[in-house]
């Protein structure tokens, strides 16, 4: 996968932040944006997302609540939490409940966020490759068990 094949969903309740993020990263990555957790779920249903970056403080649903809600149905995307507040409880919740990969403070630093995205995508690729290898191993194991049973029966 090339770097410009990375699909990122950025969730923030502030329209200006969505516009800024898209302006900075749209050339390098495929950017999807959502103004709320509810809108983000709609984006996830229609698009293959590799990385989710979400603001913590949003009305209706916090970033951690959003990440926790989607974990069962969308376990693969790597999660990054942004917050403008030094709220350690949110960070602890994000790690424990939302399974985040990384936490960054707002306003985000473009270079730091870009490096975090690249690292997150490496983790994403490893996760997918590991699942594929496990699937292949499982099939091979089933075939070996079948051959062993055949051998024992003959």
N, C-alpha and C positions, 0 to 999 in steps of 0.2 A: 504494500500500500504506500503510495506517495504521500508526502506531507499535505498536499492540497486535497487529498481524499479523506482527511479527518473531518468528521461531522461533529460540531460542537453546538450544544444547546446552552444558551445563556439566559438565565431567569433573573429578572430584577423588576421591581414595581416602579422604578423611575425610568420613564421613557428616554430621558437624556443619556442615562447609563447604557441603555440598549443601543442607542444610536452611536455613542462613542465606541463601544466594544466592537460593533459591526464595522465601523469606519476603520478602526485600527487593524482588525484581524481578517477582514473579508477576502483579501487578496491571497493570504496564506492558507486559510481554512474555509470549509463550508460552514457558514454561521446560520443558526436558527435562533430566534429570540422569542421570549414569552414574557408577558407583563405580570403573570401570576402562576402559582403552582397549577391551577386548573388549566390554564392555557398551555402550560408546559406538558401536561399529560396528553393533551390533544396532539401536540407536536410529536411526542414520543410514539403515539399510535400510528402516525403516518410516515415517520422517517427513521432510518437506522442511525442512531446517535451513538458516538463513541465516548464522548466526554460531556459531562453536565457540570456547568458552573452556575452556582446559584447564590443569590444574596440571602442573608439570614433573616433580616428584619423586613418582612412583607406583611401586609394585612391579610386576613383570612387564614393564611397558611404560611408558617415560617419556612425557611430553607430546609431546616432539619426535618420538619414535619413532611415537607414535600419529598425529600430523599427517602425518608422512612416509608412513606406511603407507596412509593414506586418500586421499592427493593424487591418485592416478590415477583412482580411482572417484568421488571427491567433490571435484572441483576448485573448485566455486563458493563454498562457505561461506568467509566471511572468518574468519581465525584469530587468536586472542588467547592469549598464553601468560602464565600466572601462576606465580610461584615465590616461596617464602619465603626462598630462599637467593640471595645475591649471586653467582651462578654465571655469569660472562661466557661461558664455553664453551657453556653451555646456550642462552644468548641468541644467540650466533653460529650455533650449529647450527640453532636455531629459524628464524632468518632465512634461512639458506642451504638447509636441508633441508626444513623444515616450511612454508616460505612464509608466515610469520606477518605479520600487519598491524601488531600492536602487542604490546609486552611490558609487563607491570605487576608490581609487587612485592606479595607477600602480607605482612600482611593488606591486602586491597584497600580502597581508599577508595571509598565508594558513589558519590559525585558524579563522581570521575574515571573510574570504570568505566562509569557511565551515559553520560558524554560520549563515551567510547571506543566504546561500543556504537552510539551514534547515528552517529558518524563511520564506523564499520565498515559499517553498513547503507547509508550513502550510497555507499560504494565498491562494495558488493554490487549495489545498483541500477544503478550505472553499468556494471558488468561485464555484467549481464544485458541492459541496453539496448544496449550495444555489440555483443554477440553477435547480438541480434535485428536490428540495423541491418546488420551484416555479412551475415546470412542474406538479408535483403531485397535488399541490393546484389548479392549473388551470383546470386539469381534474376533480377534485372533485367539483369545482365550476360549471363546465359545467353540471355535472351529477345532482347536486342539482337544477340548473336552469331548467333542463329538467323535473325533478320530480315535481317541483313547477308548471311548465306549464301544465303537465299532470293532476295535482290535480285541477288547475283552470279550465281546460276544462271539467272535469267530474262533 
